[in-house]
């Protein structure tokens, strides 16, 4: 997947800059890592060579970009775990979706019983919470905000899938709850390179800092820990 900045017209960057968007922020004192929906139904098998092949296995799969991102997610997890930081995972709640409605109008969620396990490469530790959600945002209808406030989290680093769907919805809600939000560009993936780029562009302009993995390491490599 191309770097998102390469797919956005330079004149549009300039328009947003002149309008006062895309301001940079510094992380707070207590960051947490939010890993969104890294289940087999979204990653597909690692052997798939294209999105077209991947959706033959799972209709919601995103193809090779998923496994490129999984490697970066694994490294981000290692960094936060070493520091004793809060880590939260999410995945679709396919049971509740049968009653509360699906996460998108495509209406695929309630049928995703197969493949709804988080891929082993980024599996949660027993101490790490998995938030099951019926809708796109992991804040909607869940106690996630209460949990993060209890842990005194002030900053969220977000990775996962899809950039244009659950990642974006969760980032907007995280910002609305008052968190500083950072999105690792290599740690997010989507079935569409265009949608991936467009949504990173808009999130970076309004709700979050979109950072490279290298920038993430530089910003969050401090040793101060938060008790999980």
PyMOL commands that set and color helices and strands:
alter all, ss='L'
color gray80, all
select helices_A, chain A and resi 4-7+10-18+40-43+51-57+64-82+94-100+109-111+120-122+144-150+163-176+193-206+213-219
alter helices_A, ss='H'
color red, helices_A
select strands_A, chain A and resi 31-36+86-92+129-133+155-161+180-189+209-211
alter strands_A, ss='S'
color yellow, strands_A
deselect
rebuild
show_as cartoon
